[in-house]
Amino acid sequence: MIKFDAVSKRYPNGTTAVDDLSLDLPEGGVTVLVGSSGCGKTTTLRMVNRMVEPTAGTISVGGRDILEADAAELRRGIGYVIQQSGLFPHRTVLDNIATVPLLLGWGRRKARARAAELLELVGLPADAGKRYPHQLSGGQQQRVGVARALAADPPVLLMDEPFGAVDP
């Protein structure tokens, strides 16, 4: 489902974050990138959803070159959990989780019902949905980030150290 073909990312200052990566990730599989800090794991993930553009090579998702897709549309079809949760501070937890379904045109009621369902799935009480991110612990915020990534049931889920702050 995801294919890297001779992909590189070089920054203008001369830093090479990813160098000639070729990798096939099958549909339905789980792949883990393991490496030392600064080796390009996050950059590799961010290239899949075009938050970072590759400087060489081709990345395809579902057989389609990501550079041929509208970046916003591509991102709405990929769940992404970032290292620091990335929640919108001015929106309630429920509305944070419902973000992508609303962008995809789901009705508000359906999107919020899905968000409430996911709160339970990630082990948060229903009343957490009315709170704001700053009112949650770091681990709770990370759980909300996971729930948001799952909200629209995306075919691709990218997770960048999603459980670093989550308690057992």
C-alpha positions in Angstrom: 0.0 0.0 0.0 2.9 2.4 0.7 6.0 2.3 -1.5 9.2 4.3 -1.2 11.3 4.2 -4.4 14.8 5.7 -4.0 13.4 8.5 -1.7 15.7 11.1 -0.3 15.2 14.3 1.7 18.0 16.9 1.7 17.6 20.3 3.3 19.0 23.5 1.8 21.7 23.6 4.6 23.1 20.3 3.3 21.6 18.0 5.9 20.5 14.7 4.5 17.6 13.3 6.6 16.7 10.4 4.4 19.0 8.9 1.8 17.8 6.7 -1.1 15.1 4.8 0.8 13.4 2.0 -1.0 10.7 0.1 0.9 7.4 -1.7 0.2 4.9 -1.7 3.0 2.0 -4.1 2.4 -1.6 -3.3 3.0 -2.9 -4.5 6.3 0.6 -4.8 7.8 2.3 -3.1 10.7 5.8 -1.7 10.1 8.0 -0.2 12.7 10.9 2.1 12.0 13.6 1.7 14.6 16.7 3.8 14.8 18.6 6.4 16.8 17.5 9.9 17.3 18.0 12.0 14.2 18.2 9.1 11.8 15.2 10.2 9.7 12.2 8.2 11.1 10.0 11.3 11.7 11.0 12.8 8.3 10.1 9.5 6.6 6.7 9.5 8.2 6.1 13.2 7.4 7.0 12.6 3.8 4.1 10.1 3.4 1.5 12.8 4.1 3.5 15.6 2.4 4.2 17.5 5.6 7.7 17.3 4.3 8.3 17.0 0.5 10.9 14.5 -0.7 13.7 15.9 -2.8 14.2 12.8 -4.8 12.4 9.5 -5.5 8.8 8.6 -5.4 6.4 7.8 -2.6 3.1 6.1 -3.5 0.1 5.4 -1.3 -2.4 2.9 -2.7 -0.6 3.0 -6.1 -0.8 6.8 -6.4 2.2 9.1 -6.3 1.6 11.4 -3.4 3.0 14.4 -5.3 0.1 14.0 -7.7 -2.5 14.2 -4.9 -3.9 17.4 -3.4 -1.9 17.6 -0.1 -5.0 18.4 2.1 -7.0 15.6 0.5 -4.1 13.2 1.0 -3.8 14.1 4.7 -7.5 13.6 5.3 -7.1 10.0 4.2 -4.1 9.3 6.5 -4.4 9.1 10.3 -1.3 10.7 11.9 -0.3 10.7 15.6 2.6 13.0 16.3 5.0 13.0 19.2 3.5 15.9 21.1 -0.2 15.2 20.4 -0.7 18.3 18.3 -4.1 19.1 19.7 -6.0 22.4 19.0 -5.9 24.2 22.3 -9.0 26.3 21.6 -11.2 23.2 20.8 -12.7 20.7 23.2 -11.4 17.2 23.3 -14.5 15.9 21.5 -14.1 18.5 18.8 -10.4 17.8 18.4 -11.3 14.1 17.8 -14.1 15.0 15.3 -11.8 17.3 13.2 -11.2 15.0 10.2 -14.7 13.5 10.0 -16.0 17.1 9.9 -13.5 18.0 7.2 -14.7 15.0 5.2 -18.3 16.2 5.4 -19.7 14.0 8.1 -22.5 15.7 9.9 -21.7 17.2 13.3 -23.8 14.7 15.2 -22.2 11.7 13.5 -18.7 13.1 13.9 -19.2 13.8 17.6 -20.8 10.4 18.2 -17.7 8.8 16.6 -15.5 11.0 18.8 -17.4 9.8 22.0 -17.0 6.2 20.9 -13.2 6.7 20.5 -12.9 8.4 23.9 -14.1 5.1 25.4 -11.8 3.1 23.1 -8.7 4.9 24.3 -9.7 4.7 28.0 -10.9 8.2 28.7 -14.1 9.0 30.5 -17.0 10.5 28.6 -16.7 13.8 30.5 -13.2 14.3 29.2 -14.8 15.3 25.9 -16.0 18.6 27.3 -12.5 19.5 28.5 -9.8 21.4 26.7 -6.3 19.9 26.0 -4.6 21.9 28.7 -6.9 20.4 31.3 -5.6 16.9 30.5 -2.4 15.2 31.5 0.3 14.5 28.9 -0.7 10.9 28.6 -4.4 11.8 28.3 -3.6 14.3 25.5 -1.6 11.6 23.7 -4.7 9.3 23.9 -6.8 12.0 22.4 -4.2 12.3 19.5 -4.6 8.6 18.9 -8.4 8.8 18.9 -8.2 11.8 16.5 -6.0 9.7 14.1 -8.5 6.9 14.2 -11.7 9.0 13.9 -12.3 8.7 10.1 -11.1 5.0 10.0 -8.3 5.8 7.6 -6.7 3.1 5.5 -3.2 4.4 6.5 -2.2 5.2 10.1 1.2 6.9 10.8 2.3 7.0 14.4 5.3 8.9 15.6 6.1 7.8 19.1 2.4 7.7 19.9 2.7 6.2 23.4 5.7 8.0 24.8 3.6 9.9 27.4 0.9 7.3 27.9 0.8 5.4 31.2 0.5 1.6 31.2 
